[in-house]
Amino acid sequence: MNIRLAHPVWDWILAIAFFLFFPFAVLLGLYYPNVILEQGISHRIFYFHVPVAWVALYGPGISAVCAVIYLVTKSRIWDTLSLSANKISLLFAIGVLFSGPIWAYLAWGTPWDSTDARLNSFFVLVLSLVAYFLLRFLIVDHNKKYIFSAFLSLFCTVNAILTWGAIRWVDNPGNHPSSVLGKKGMDPDMRISFWAGILAYHLLFLVLYRLVYRLDKMQAIKEELQD
């Protein structure tokens, strides 16, 4: 387990970039872009909700890559990296579930549209992430725990891909808007605020990933010593 993600100097670089840019991006989304008249001030949630949702969908992919490497190498470090990515994915997914209904209620008149493909597929993703941690808690044998967790990480990634494609590959009957990348008409103020938010919350993901990984690594070392 004596493996590190990167040289410690990157901690300082990442921390400086985060503390300088993240508050700026949040305030930019709150005050700079014009709001959509039909939605009013609730449209500001867009600059939090969408970037957080992107990270929640990317996280399982990172976890799956680490899970595959674990299945090939059986090196515990990769299970730990996979576990840390899923923890942050679940955290961001919960943020999506809280912010989404607020925006939906103000924009659609209902907090949840049961006919919306994106909402339902994302909820399945959250359930699969919860199942991942429930499985790790219930399985006592460490080797079986790591193997089953790896396969469940792959399942979570499949759900993330289906969620990403829900408004691209199917005739979505719900209220969810089409992909923001497919819209050519975003005004400059909205586009700047949007991409600033995307970068800011990806920086937050990297900061949390390094911190959570170190905590999980210490726990893994503790388990190895007990064994």
Helices and strands as residue ranges (DSSP letters): H 9-31, G 40-45, H 46-73, H 76-108, H 117-138, H 142-165, G 180-182, H 188-226
